[in-house]
Amino acid sequence: MTTRIDARFAELKKQGRSAFVTFLMAGDPDPATSLAIVQALPKAGADIIEIGMPFTDPMADGPSIQAAGMRALKAGMTLKKTLAMVGEFRKSDNATPLVLMGYYNPIYIYGVDRFLVDANAAGVDGLIIVDLPPEEDAELCLPAMKAGLNFIRLATPTTDDKRLPAVLANTSGFVYYVSITGITGSASADTAVVGEAVARIKRHTKLPVCVGFGIRTPEAARGIAETADGAVVGTALVDALAASLDAGGQATAKTVGAVADLVSALAHGVRGAKQAAE
């Protein structure tokens, strides 16, 4: 079965370019503004959209994304409302792949079977669940794949050749390579090192490899896009959103545009990259 993610990568391959993948937290700074931002992303140049599921204890996230999750929770965002937001987005866009990213706890509480039915109905294409290792595939990964959702796995600089096959075993859609060790937003990616890592992962899989963590500028996005099949930007977008809020942390007239403008600049960076020779 071809998912929207598979179709998008096939289309980009024909165009000879890498994907630009954006990440934002669902419900940040409030549900209505969050939906408006997500709706603006494809036109601004996002090829694939990752939507964070707000959670009270996000251990892999840096301060920016933690703060985004807290703003979303404070504004009343829940997993149910996140799925409703995806459904709302799908009314006007049936092509852009949407990936939910986050932690297992909210899904576990929601109920895995119910979650997969509702996610499918809403129009979710894939899941990235950062705290479920391959050893726990029976929990969510296998049921998700059976339900027709891509299950996207993270590989990191510490994932060695011995560990990689386990990480890739039930992965689909794409592989998300975390370019730096540590939390989100904490350092910059080194393109030469990333290029070697992407080549190493590609020796083990035919899946596209997207690189995230540490990409903040169009130049950095271009550098990553030259070696990888996609560049993922999250913290920089969340920071742009946060900077547009008023003193009370509420959305202003500038909020949607602040994120869309940065997405547009980063997308130009990605699109300016010459696709690495296959």
N, C-alpha and C positions, 0 to 999 in steps of 0.2 A: 504494500500500500504506500503510495506517495503522499507525504504530508506537505503542507504549505512550506515547511522548512526545506524539504528536499527539492521542491519545485523552484524555490527562490535561489538556492545555490546552483541548480542546473542552469537557470536563466542568467545568473551572474557569470558563470563559467563561459557561457556563449558570448557574453559582453566582454570577457577578458578582464574582469575586475573583482576586487575583494568586496566582501560585505561590510557595511557599517552597522554595527549592532549597538543600540542604545539601552541604557538601564535607568529606570526611575522607580521610585517607591509608589505603590498604589495608595491613593488617598492623601498624598502630600502636595500642598499643605491642607487641602480639604478635598472631598470626593469630586465636587463639580469642577474645580480647577484642574485636578489631576486628570480627569477625563478629557478636558479641553486640550491639555498639553499632549496627551497620548494621541488624540485625533490630529494634532498639528505635526506630529513627528514624520509620517511618511512623506508628506509634501516637502518637509525640510530636508529630507535625504536619508532617513533611517530605513534600512533594508529589513531589519529584524528588530523587534522590540521586546526587551526583557522587562517584566513588571515584578517588582519586589512585593512579597507578601509580608506586611508588617508583623513583627513579632517582638515580644518584650525582651528577649534575651539573645540578640544576634551576635554570636561570638566571633564570627569571621569578618564582621563589618567594622570599618573605621568610624571615627567620630561623626563624619558628615552623613553617612548612610544610617548610622544609629539615630542621629537627630531627626532624619527624615522619617524613620519608622515611628519615632515618638510623636512627631507632629501628626502623622497619619492616625495613630491610635487615639490621640487626644481628640482628633476631629471625628472619631467614631468609626474609623475604617475597620472592617472585619474581612475574613476570607470570603464570606457570602457576598459582601458588597464588592469585593475585588472581582469575583466571577461575574457579578451583575455589570460591572464596568466593562469587562471584556465583551459581554453580550451587547452592550450599548455601542461599543466601538465597531463591532461586527456589522451593525446595521448599515454603516456607510463604507466599510472597508472589508471586503471578503478575501483580500489577497495577502496583506502583510502578515507574516508569521508572528505570533505572540507566544512568548515563553514565560511561564511563571517561575520566579526564582525565590528561594528562601529556605526555610527550615522545616523539618518533618513534623514538629509538634502541632502546629495549627491544622495540618492535614489529618494527623492521627486523631485529634479531638473531633474534627468534622466527620471523620469516618471515611476510610480509604475508598470503599465501593461507591458511597454516595458522592464523594469528591470527584471521582473519575467520571461518573455519569454527568454530574453538573458541569465539570470542566469541559467535557466534550460538547455538551449542549451549548455552552457559552461561546465556544470557538477557540479554546486554548489548543496550541499545537505541540507544546513541549514543556518539560519540567526540568529545572535544575535545583536539586535538593542537596545543599552543601554538607549536611551532616549525616547522610546515609551512605556508608561505604559499600563496596560491591558485596561484602559478606552479608549485607542485609537486603539483597535484591528481591527476596520474596515479599518483603514488606510493601514495597510500592513500585519498584522498577519493573518487575515482570508483569504485575497487573496493569500498569500504565501502558506498557508496550502492547499488551493484549487488547487494550482499549483503543489502540491506534494513536497514542501520544508518543512523541519522541522523548527519550530519557537521556538527557545530556549530562555527561560526566565531566568533572574537573580533573585536570592533570596539573601538577605543580613542578617546580624545579627539583623537588625531592622525590618525585615519582620516578624510580629507576627502571631499567629495562626488565627487571624481574617482576616488578609490581605492575608495569604498564598493561600487560595482557589481561590481568584481572580487572583493571579499571575500564578497559575497552570492551570487555566481553559482551555486555548487554547495552552498550552505548549506541545511540542512534541520533540522527539529525546533524550534530557536529560535536567535536570535542572542544571543550573550553579550557584553554591553557592559561593558567594563572602565572603571569610573567615574573612575579616577585614573591618571595616568601614573606608571610606576615599578613596584616590586615589590609583591607581596601584603602586606597587613597594615600598610602604611606610612603611611596617612593616612585621613581620613574623607571620605566622599562628600558633595558639596554637592547637595542635592535639586533646587534651582532649575536648576542647570547640567545635572544629569542629566536633568531633565524636557525641557529643550530638545534634548539629544542624542538622547533616545529618540524625540522627535517627528521629528527629522531622519532617523533611521534608518528610521522607519515610512513616510516618504515614498518610500523605495526598496524596501520589502518588506512582504509581508502576514504574515510570520512573527512569532511572539511575540518580544518583546525582554526579556531578563532582565538585571538589573544586579548586578554583583558587585564586590568589592574595596572595603574601607572601611566595611562595615556590621558593627557590633559590638553594637548594642543594639536592643531591641524598638522604641524610638522611631525609630531610624534605619531599621530594616526597614520600619516603617509608612510613613515618608516616601517611601522608594523605591517601595514597593508602590502608592502612590497615582499614580505616573506611569508605572511600568513594568508589564510582564506577569508579572514575577517578581523576587524578591530572592534573591541568592545569598550565603550566609554560609559562610566556610571558616575563616579564621584564628582568629576568636573561639571556634569549636568546638574547634579543635586546641589552643588555649591552655587551654580548660577541661579538656580531656583531660590535657594535660601537668601542669596544677596538681594533678590527682588522683593522680598517680603517687607511688610511694615514693622514698626517697633514691637508690635504685639504678635508677630509671627503669622500674620494673615496675608493672603494673596493681595496683590495690587494690580493695577491696570497693566503693569509691565511684566507680570510673572510669566504668562504663556509665551510672550515674545522673547523674553530673556533666554528661555530654554531653546525655543525654535531657532533663534539666531545662532546660538552656539552650535546646535546640531548641524545647521546649514554650513557653517565654517568648517566643522570637523569632517562633514561629508565631502566637502571639496578636497580636503586633505587626502581622504581615503581614495577618492576618485582620481586624484592626480597621480596616484602610485601606479607605476608600470607593473602589471601582473608578473610575478616571478615566473620564469620559464618552467613549464610543467616538467 
